[in-house]
Amino acid sequence: MIWACEYSLKQKSFHIDTLDRILEANRQAVVQGEEPGYVILCIAADCEAAHAFAREWEAEHGR
């Protein structure tokens, strides 16, 4: 499984999930004419690595 960490500027929050689920949610949003709202910042080998990226990003850049 491939994981991704994405971020929403509007919500000022991270979202971590499998890449397959994120891509499906993005496709559904586009089909419905909606803005997905998140930007993928990191692709990770596992959930723990994606969470570690989010913590490091937050420590370096804040929210």
C-alpha positions, 0 to 999 in steps of 0.5 A: 500500500502506498500512503500520502500526506496532503494538506488543505490551506483552507482548513489548515489541516493534514489528511493522511490516507492511502493514495488509492483512496485519496485519488478516488476522493479527488476524482469524485470531487472533480466529477461533482464539479467540486474542488478537492481542497487538498494538495499532496505534499508527500508520498510514503511507503507506510502510514507511519512515514506519512505521519512523520512527514506531517509532524516534521512539516508542521515543526518546520513550517507551522500550520 
